[in-house]
Amino acid sequence: MVEVDRTVVTPNRIGAEMIGIPAESDVRLDLRLESVTEGVLVSGTVEGTLDGQCGRCLDPMSDSVSVYLTELFAYPDSETDKTSDEEEIERIVDEQIDLEQVIIDAIGTELPLTPVCSPDCPGLCQICGVKLADAGPDHGHDVIDPRWAKLAEFKE
C-alpha cells in the first residue's frame, strides 16, 4: 500500500463552462494505492477550488469541491482485464496508472448543474435584465398581454 498526499497543477480546465476548476490551478490529491489481486485499487479524496458564474445573476463566484473516488486499475492479462470493456475498468499501461480522466469524471459528477452564488439569489429581472438583488423593492413592469392590448384603448 502506498499513500499519496500531493498537490498537482491542472493542465486544462476541469468541469463545465459555467463552473469548474480553472486551468493551471492546484488540485490536492490524498490517495491510497493498494495492490489487489486484479490490479491497483486507488481510493481517496481530490480537492480543488472552483470558479465560475452564478446561474441566476451571472456574478462571478468561487467555491470548493471535495470528492471521494475509488477506482480499480486492472493488471494486463488479469481476469478483470480479459472480461471487461475498456470503458468499464481503467488499465495499467507500461506499469503506470493515469488518474487524469478518473479525476475529471469524479469532479464533473459533483459539480452543480446550475451553480448559485447563494441559495436565496433572486437572479435577474426577466423583462429588463437588472440584477434583482440590487433593484429596489418597488421594481416592476406593467406588462400587457399583446392579445388584450387593443382593449386598453377603450379604457382611455
HELIX and SHEET records of a PDB file:
HELIX    1   1 GLU A   79  THR A   83  1                                   5    
HELIX    2   2 GLU A  100  GLU A  110  1                                  11    
HELIX    3   3 LEU A  151  LYS A  155  1                                   5    
SHEET    1   A 5 VAL A   2  VAL A   9  0                                        
SHEET    2   A 5 ASP A  26  VAL A  36 -1                                        
SHEET    3   A 5 GLY A  39  GLN A  53 -1                                        
SHEET    4   A 5 ILE A  19  ILE A  21 -1                                        
SHEET    5   A 5 ILE A  14  GLY A  15 -1                                        
SHEET    1   B 5 VAL A   2  VAL A   9  0                                        
SHEET    2   B 5 ASP A  26  VAL A  36 -1                                        
SHEET    3   B 5 GLY A  39  GLN A  53 -1                                        
SHEET    4   B 5 PRO A  60  ALA A  74 -1                                        
SHEET    5   B 5 GLU A  90  ARG A  91  1                                        
END                                                                             
